[in-house]
Amino acid sequence: MGGVHTGIWRGIYIHKNILGSIMLLSMLTYFMLAMNRKHQIINFSGWFGYGLSLFLLVFSTSKSALIIAVIIFTVLCLYGIWQHYYTMIVPSLIAILVATGSLLLQVKADIYPPLVLSDWNSTVVELNGDISEASKPPSITTETLTTLSSRTLIWSAGLEMFNKRPWLGYGYAAFWENKPGSPSAQIENSIGWNPVNGHNGSLDLSLELGLVGLSIFIVGYLLNLKRIIVLIMINSRNWAVICLLLFNIFIFFVNLTESNLLQHNNFIWVLYVSTVISILMYQNESRVREG
């Protein structure tokens, strides 16, 4: 990446946070494959993919993805204890420890794993071993932590714009047009730079479709979550349904700092719609079998 994120891994994506989110999804997918004991090849490939995804998650240095990883794998760890399924506890603890350690290295010591391996260390001065200031990663300051990398500034300005049109919003994909005279231009005037989105799924959904659109999504999300929990209570070892539960938890937390709700050409939103359809189909099949 360029700018303040020079040297940070982003893969094929436009930003490190997207790489972090996708690698977290990849971790969950491979974790579920690894739990499949019926096929040894699938089991081995699952653990290999799980480890590789964890490696790329750490090297993305996405703090939001790392925090979400800690939360989700803590849930998995507690679930393993509840079900006495101890084979899932160890890999969950590994993910928690690695993600937590990576966060502490970034926040407390300004150590970024990809930068340790990149070419910027070639600027080390032979006499005293110092690293040139031009090649150092951006330090995490108190301001960065308190504003969540300036996200709180965007949220404050976005809420002011939301209050002007609270019920129906500004229209789908009509707010963040980044053009002179567009609603987002007022946010640029307020905070001094032009963000591409609100870095919060609920805020962006409210700005585009108002309280009406946000309420519809929240009701649908809670109904879907309820269906998943009911199915887990019926069969607590159904890995497909557990995977859907983890993804719904992921959707909630990832949209606290990023925007993925109702976005066009967005892989995470497509997966969410797929989970809603999948759980409805699963419920219908269960009713047919019972009938």
ABEGO torsion letter per residue (X at the ends): XBEAABGBBAEABABAAAAAAAAAAAAAAAAAAAABAABAAAAAAAAAAAAAAAAAAAAAGBAAAAAAAAAAAAAAAAAAAAAGBAAAAAAAAAAAAAAAAAAAAAAAAGBBAAAAABAAAAABBAAAGBBBAAABBBBBBAAAAAAGGGAAAAAAAAAAAAAABAAAEAEBGAABAGBBGBAAAAAAAAAGBBBABAGBAAAAAAAAAEAAAAAAAAAAAAAAAAAAAAAAAABAABAAAAAAAAAAAAAAAAAAABBABGBBGBAAAAAAAAAAAAAAAAAAAAAAAAX
